[in-house]
Amino acid sequence: MLLYCTALLSRLPLGVHYWLSDWILFPLLYYVARYRRKTVDKNLRNAFPEKSEQERRQIARAFYHNFCDVMVETVYGYHCPADEMKQRVEIIGMDEANRLIDAAGGGIFMLAHMGNWEWQASVQQWLSPGVTELNVYRQLKNQRFDALMLAIRARRGGECVEKKQLLRTMVQYRAQQRPFTVGLICDQKPRPEVTRTWLTFLNQETGFLDGGEVLAKKFNIPVFYGHMARVSRGQYRSEVRLLSAAPLDTKEGEITTAFAKALEQNIGEQPHLWLWSHNRWKWKRQ
């Protein structure tokens, strides 16, 4: 039923979705439910101590507007034709990225919760012929929402792979000599007892997932960062930036550090595009 309703909503014009975002979702989340307002305010206060309270409040409001837009855009993307999606998310730098991916037989895209991260993952049509995008996802506890998100992501092309099955799938692709790319959201909080990389990020000591670096070294494939920018409403630009062409030649933590610096720069340019409602600094170094 949930998938059927989403399919119907996705056929509405994008302008209608934005009307729902402005007049239904935003007032509901920001004023009524006050969805994670304390977490957002705390994160912004710690990340930007140099900014005034008014400036941080403006970023917070802009974040909630963008967050609501991401929700309706994700629904719209379920039925959005591939040609239209390619126009709405421009990906710059794929020629050089494809050259490196073709030569190595694979590549890692280290991404973040910037802009519309669901739309940004639609890179299958930008890849060289024969290269498969492995869409990594984490299974949700709610089975209905899990089935819904899986259905939405499956329509982007490529192959959806549950996080726990990723390594096995990559090994199978390599054994079959099938080139692939892997898109990983790498700005989530890892548990402190398994965190190996701690960095100063947004003025705070922050633990980082190093799975992208580990996989890149294991398969010796290049690593990229998708620098996300919102050009206008419904229009995004993702610039593919090389983090490492030869991961085996890098020191431990070097690629993860490069990702953190790239993300911090990205946030500084358009801070409202990041997912500030995430309790990113819940855990500290033990």
N, C-alpha and C positions, 0 to 999 in steps of 0.2 A: 504493500500500500504506500509506504514511504517513497519507494523508488518510482512508483507510478505518479505520485503527486509531484515529485521532483521533475520527472520527464515532462509533465504538463507545464509546470512553472518555467522550465527552461526554454519553452517555445515563445514566451512573452518577449516583446521588444526589450532591449537592454535599458531603454529609458524608463520603462515600468519598474524594472528591478532597482534602478537608482531612486525612483520615487519611494519604493518600499524601504530602501536603505535610509533615506533622509527622514521620512515621516513616521516610520514604524520602528525599525530596528534601532536607530540611533537614540531616539527619546527613551525607548524601553531599556536599553543597556546602560545609557549614560545617566539618565535622571531617575528612572523607576527602580530598576534592579541594582543600579550602581555597581555593575559587574566589575569586580576586582579593582575598584577605584583606589583602594589603599595600596595595593601592590603596584599599580601604575605610578601613583604619586611617589612612593618610596623609591622605585627604580629610577625615575627621572631625577629625583632630588639627589640621589647618590651618584648618578652618571654625569649630571651637569650642575655641580655645585656653583659654578661661575655664573649661571643664568639666574635671572630674577624669578620670583614666584609666578609673575604674570607670564613670562616666556614659557616656563614649564607647563603652566595651565593651558596655554595655546597649543603646545605640542601634544598634550594629553587629549584635548578635544579633537585635534586633527587625526591623532591615532585612532580614536574611536570611530570617526567618520571612515577612515581607510579600512578599519577592521570590518565594519558593516558592509562596505563595498566589496571586500574580499569574499564575504559570505554569499552575497547575491551574485557576484561574478562567477563564483564556483558553480552555483546552480545553473547559471546561463551557459557556462562552458560545457555542460553535459550535452547540449544540442548544438553548440556552436560549430559550424563547418570548419574543416581544417584550414581552408584558404583564409577565412576570416580571422581565425586564431593566429595565423602566421602574420597577418597585418596588425593585429592588436598587440602582439609581443614580438618586437623586433630583436633579433639576436645578432650582435655584432662580433666579428672575430672568429666565425666558425670555419672560414677557409683554412686558416693556420691551424686551428684546433683539429679539423678533420685530417689534415696532413699528418699531424703527430699521432692521432688515434689510428689512422690506417697503418702507419709504420710500426706501431707498437702492438696493434691488435686489440686495443682497448683504451679506456680513459676513465678518470674519476672527476665528477663535477661536485665540488664542495659548495653547497648552497646554504641559505639561511632563510629565516622567516622575514623576508624583506618584500615589500610591495605585495603582489599576488604570487606567492610561492607555488600555488597550484598551477597557475597559468605558466609560470616560468619553466616548469618541468616538462612542458610540451615541446621537446627538442627533437623528437624522432624525425620529423620532416626536414630538419636542418642537417641531419647527419648524412654521411656518404651512403650510397646504396649498399645494402648488405650488412650495415652496422645496426645492431639492436640496442635500443635503450631499455635498461633494466630499471623499472620504476619501483623503488624500494618503499615499502610502507610498513607501519607497525600496526598489528591487529588491535582494534578497539575492543573494549570490554562489552559495549553495547552491540549486539550482533546485527541489529537493524541498521544502525549508523555505519557499522563496519562494512556491511554489504553495499550500502549506498555509496560510501567513499570509494570502495573498490570498483564499483561500476563506473563512477565518474572518471577515475584515474585510468581505467582500462580503455576508455574511449580516446585517450591521448595517443594511443599507439604504443608500440614496444611491448614489453612483458612485465606484468606486475609481479613482484617478488616480495614475500614476507621477509622481514628483517632477519629472522632466524635461519632462513633458507638461502640467504644471499651468497655466502661463501661457497656452498655446495653448487649453486647455480653458476657462479663464476668459474669454478673448476670445470664444470661440464662444458661450458662454452669454450674455455681454453683447450680442453681435450679434443673438442670437435673442430678447433681452429675457426671458430665463429667470432668475429670481432664484436665488441660490446662497449657500452658506456654505462656508468652507474652514477645516478644522482643521489647524493646524500645530504640531508639536512643536518648540519654540523654545529648548530648553535644551541642545542638542547643541553640541559644540565646533566652531567654524569654523576653517579653516586661517588662520594668522596673516597671510599675505600678502594675503588678501582681506577681513580683518576691519576694519570701519570704526568699530565701537563697542566701546570698552574701558571697563569699569566696575569699581568695587570691589564685589565680590559675595562674601558669606561670608568676609570678611576677606582676600580675594585679588583681585589684578587679573585680570579675566576678560573674554575676548572673547565677544561675543554675535552671533548671527545676526540680521540685520535684514530678512530676507525678508518677514516679516509686515508690517512697517512700509512697506516699498517697495510691496508689492502693495496695501495699504490706500490709499496715496496715488495709485497708478496708477489705481485704479478708484473712488476716493473713497467708500469704504464703511467703516462703523464697525468698531472693533476691540474685542474682549472678551478677558478672561482667565478661565479656568475654575479657580476656587479649590477645590481638591480636599481632602476630609476623609474619613477612615474612621470611620464611626459605630459599626460593629461588624463582626464577620467576615462578609463577603459583603454588607455594606451600606455604600454610599458616598453622599456628598452633594457635589455640584458646584455652587458658587455662581457664576453668571455676573456678572462685574464689568466695567463699562465702562472701557476704557482711553482711547478717544477716539471721539467721535461725529462729529467733523469733522477727519479726518487731514490735510487740506490746510492747515489752520490751525495745525498744530504745527510746531515746529522740528525740524531733522534730529536724529535719535536720541532724541527725546522719548518716542515710543511705546515704543521698545525699552527705554529706561530705566524707564518705568512698568511694563513687564512684569517686568523684573529685580527691582524693588522688591516687586511683588506676589508673585513666586515666593519671594523671600527671606523675606517674612512668612509665606507658606504653609509653608515648610520649618521655620521657627522654631516653629510651632504643633505639628507632628507630624513631626519630623525623620526618623524611621525610614521614612516613606513615599516619600522621594526615592531615586533610583537612584544610590546612593553607589559602586557598583562601576564606574561609568563613569569613565574616565580623563579627567575634564573639564578638568583643567589641564595636559594634556600639553604644549601649546604655549604659549609666552610671546610677548609683543609683540616684534616684530623691531626 
